[in-house]
Amino acid sequence: MESILAVLFGVISSLAVVIFVEWQRQPRLTLTIPDASDQDYRSQPTPAQIMRCLRIRVRNCELPWALRWMRRESAENCLGTIQFLYLDGTKYFTEPMPARWTGSPEATPLRGVLTSGNVIRGEIVLWDTARLTIVSKMDIPAGEQEDLDIVVRCDDDLDCYGFNNDSYRADWKNEKWKLPKGRYRVEVTIRSAGQKIAKSFLLNNDSRRDQFRLDDDLPQATRD
């Protein structure tokens, strides 16, 4: 009887170690707020001359020091969505906005000119549908991070706009994701290989552009 119990204990212990190791090796994503990105395009032919872009940073954490003999898996095909809400939690838009990874190629058209001899007759604009897809995915290895675009505010505008790949076809200001002056909640959700992480932030768009920012959301009990 004792030998059977010993064998059973050994099997259960081995299984527990395997489960623990596999659980630790899974990606561990965290969402934080980086500094706002202020872009100066003055003297350039862009839709806006000054733009502030607010982003969320997604990091795949490394394993704890004691477990570095293992290797944490990459978070593959990370796909983000952004839901804009009123402060009371009701939806501002009926559907979430597909998110854009900052490090992905810009969804801008290829441009060329039509000439006759030395005379320019016109301009050609080619939209590459492969680059313009609204779906933006990213792999994040362990210990690495990628930023996710959330909203932009341009020049002297009081309104801000949700920003993703589709914004390039709307001169950065997609009316579908227009947010007037005010404060909002922003829920960011990242999905990767069967995993999901979500976090809520506060969007402050009720003052000057230099005060346009994201803050960490308050706990529910504090909000109430």
C-alpha positions in Angstrom: 0.0 0.0 0.0 2.8 2.4 0.9 4.5 1.7 -2.4 1.3 2.5 -4.3 1.0 5.8 -2.4 4.6 6.7 -3.1 4.1 6.1 -6.8 0.9 8.1 -6.8 2.6 10.9 -4.9 5.5 10.9 -7.4 3.1 11.1 -10.4 1.1 13.9 -8.9 4.3 15.8 -8.0 5.7 15.4 -11.5 2.4 16.6 -13.0 2.3 19.6 -10.7 5.9 20.6 -11.7 5.0 20.3 -15.4 1.8 22.4 -14.9 3.8 25.0 -12.9 6.5 25.3 -15.5 4.1 25.6 -18.4 2.1 28.2 -16.5 5.2 30.3 -15.8 6.3 30.1 -19.4 3.1 31.6 -20.7 3.3 35.3 -21.8 2.6 37.9 -19.0 1.4 41.2 -20.4 1.1 44.5 -18.5 -0.4 47.8 -19.7 1.1 51.1 -18.6 1.1 54.7 -19.8 4.2 56.1 -21.5 4.9 59.8 -21.9 2.7 61.6 -24.5 4.3 61.8 -27.9 4.4 65.4 -29.3 5.0 65.5 -33.0 6.1 68.7 -34.8 5.4 68.6 -38.6 5.7 72.4 -39.2 6.9 73.1 -42.8 5.9 69.6 -43.9 2.9 68.7 -46.1 1.0 66.8 -43.4 -2.7 67.0 -42.3 -1.6 68.8 -39.1 1.4 70.8 -38.1 1.4 69.9 -34.4 0.0 66.6 -33.0 0.0 65.0 -29.6 -0.5 61.3 -29.6 -1.5 59.3 -26.5 -0.5 55.6 -26.3 -0.5 52.6 -24.1 2.6 50.5 -23.6 2.2 46.7 -23.7 5.1 44.7 -22.1 5.6 41.0 -22.0 7.4 40.6 -18.6 10.5 38.5 -18.1 10.4 35.5 -15.8 11.3 36.1 -12.2 15.1 36.0 -11.5 14.9 32.5 -9.9 13.2 31.1 -12.9 15.5 32.5 -15.6 16.7 29.0 -16.4 13.5 28.7 -18.3 12.3 30.9 -21.2 9.0 32.7 -21.3 7.1 32.4 -24.6 6.5 35.3 -26.9 3.1 36.9 -27.0 2.2 36.2 -30.6 -0.3 37.9 -32.9 -1.3 40.4 -30.2 -4.5 42.2 -31.3 -5.8 45.2 -29.5 -9.3 46.8 -29.3 -10.2 50.1 -27.6 -13.6 50.9 -26.1 -14.4 54.6 -25.4 -16.9 55.2 -22.7 -18.5 58.0 -20.6 -17.3 58.3 -17.1 -20.3 56.4 -15.8 -19.3 53.4 -17.9 -21.8 53.6 -20.7 -20.5 53.3 -24.2 -19.7 56.4 -26.1 -19.4 54.4 -29.4 -21.5 51.3 -29.9 -18.5 49.3 -31.0 -14.8 49.1 -30.0 -12.1 50.6 -32.2 -9.6 48.2 -33.7 -6.2 49.3 -32.4 -3.0 50.1 -34.2 0.5 49.2 -33.0 2.8 52.2 -33.2 5.6 50.1 -34.6 3.7 48.7 -37.5 4.0 50.2 -41.0 2.1 53.4 -41.6 -0.9 52.9 -43.7 0.0 55.6 -46.2 -0.4 55.4 -50.0 2.3 55.2 -52.6 2.6 58.3 -54.7 3.9 59.0 -58.1 3.6 61.6 -60.9 2.5 61.5 -64.5 4.8 63.4 -66.9 4.9 64.3 -70.5 8.5 65.1 -71.4 9.6 67.4 -68.6 6.0 68.6 -67.8 4.2 67.1 -64.8 0.6 66.2 -65.9 -0.8 64.7 -62.7 -0.3 62.6 -59.6 -0.9 58.9 -59.0 -2.0 57.7 -55.6 -1.9 53.9 -55.1 -3.5 52.5 -52.0 -1.9 49.1 -51.0 -4.7 47.1 -49.5 -2.3 44.8 -47.7 -0.8 47.8 -45.8 -4.1 49.5 -45.3 -5.8 46.6 -43.5 -7.5 47.8 -40.3 -6.2 44.7 -38.5 -2.9 45.4 -36.8 -1.1 42.5 -35.0 2.3 42.4 -33.2 4.5 39.7 -31.7 6.1 40.7 -28.3 9.0 38.6 -27.1 9.6 38.2 -23.4 11.3 41.3 -21.9 10.2 43.4 -24.9 7.4 46.1 -25.2 5.3 47.7 -27.9 3.2 50.8 -27.9 -0.5 51.0 -28.9 -1.9 54.2 -30.4 -5.0 55.4 -28.6 -6.0 59.0 -29.5 -4.5 62.1 -31.2 -5.2 65.8 -30.9 -4.0 68.2 -33.6 -3.1 71.8 -33.8 -5.6 74.1 -32.0 -8.5 71.6 -32.1 -10.5 71.0 -29.0 -11.7 67.6 -30.2 -9.5 64.5 -30.2 -9.8 61.4 -32.4 -9.3 57.7 -31.9 -6.3 56.7 -34.0 -5.8 53.5 -36.0 -4.8 52.4 -39.5 -8.0 53.7 -40.9 -7.1 57.2 -39.7 -4.6 57.7 -42.5 -7.4 57.8 -45.0 -9.1 60.5 -43.0 -6.1 62.9 -42.7 -5.6 61.6 -39.1 -9.1 62.8 -38.0 -11.5 60.0 -38.5 -15.0 61.4 -37.7 -16.1 57.9 -36.8 -13.9 58.1 -33.6 -14.3 61.8 -32.8 -14.3 62.7 -29.1 -15.4 66.3 -28.2 -13.9 68.3 -25.3 -14.4 66.4 -22.1 -13.3 63.4 -20.1 -13.8 59.7 -20.9 -12.9 56.2 -19.8 -10.9 54.1 -22.2 -10.8 50.3 -21.9 -7.9 48.7 -23.7 -8.1 44.9 -24.4 -5.2 42.8 -25.8 -5.8 39.3 -27.1 -2.9 36.9 -27.8 -3.0 33.1 -28.4 -6.1 32.4 -26.3 -5.1 34.9 -23.6 -6.8 38.3 -22.9 -5.8 41.2 -20.7 -7.9 44.4 -20.2 -7.3 47.6 -18.3 -9.2 50.9 -18.0 -7.7 54.4 -18.2 -9.0 57.9 -17.9 -8.8 60.2 -20.9 -8.4 64.0 -20.1 -9.5 66.1 -23.1 -11.0 69.1 -21.3 -8.1 71.5 -21.3 -5.1 72.7 -23.4 -3.3 70.3 -25.8 -0.3 70.2 -23.5 -2.6 68.8 -20.7 -4.2 66.3 -23.0 -3.3 63.0 -21.4 -4.2 59.5 -20.1 -4.3 58.6 -16.4 -4.7 55.4 -14.6 -8.4 54.7 -13.9 -9.6 54.8 -10.3 -10.8 51.6 -8.6 -14.6 51.1 -8.8 -15.1 51.7 -5.0 -13.2 55.1 -5.3 -15.3 56.1 -8.3 -18.5 55.4 -6.5 
